Amino acid sequence: MPGLHHPKPPRRPSSDEPRMTRTRDALEAGLWELLRDHELADISVAALCRQAGVHRTTFYGHHRNIFDFAGSVYAGVVDRLGTIELDQRGTGRTIAEIGDLYVESIRQILQHIKAEQRVYRALFHTETFLAILADQLNARILLALHVWQAHKVPPALDLEATAAFLAGAYASWFEQWVASDDDDVEARLASLRYLLPCWWPRDGFPEA
């Protein structure tokens, strides 16, 4: 598949790792390999298990179908791209520096999603991927809210409720990006300036 892009390819597991981790890594590596030449909808569980050297019984012990597994893999990539190297207080960073880090993480997610647009389009057509993605984003946004709170940025908020709301909004915003033919990442980032809560720092966002 042209444009295949996975920022952190699965590493080769060591022999002393738990069997579940080794199996997961083998399945992920098999998925990336099969996606080089096949659409997601054309990959069967049997083909993936042959590629990974994993028994189908093991696969079905954790996943319902190929879309369920691929959804967890791709949501994991988004989660890794959204990971910012900060503690819960953003120690040692200014608000502007933290803002730059968050914007760059969103930029990388947008680039990744567009590079694998056909896979994401298939995933967003399932009944579960939007919720899976929102759940992954929720943890990252909650950490961001704690960081901003430590810098006295937001008003008094229920952080968990706010994170859940923003995670759902972000997931839908990414879904719309996948559905569109637009590939202007900077313009997409600039639009976010006007969608975030008014108190959210705008440092790092490009101008519209």
Order of alpha helices (4+ residues) and beta strands (2+ residues): alpha-alpha-alpha-alpha-alpha-alpha-alpha-alpha-alpha
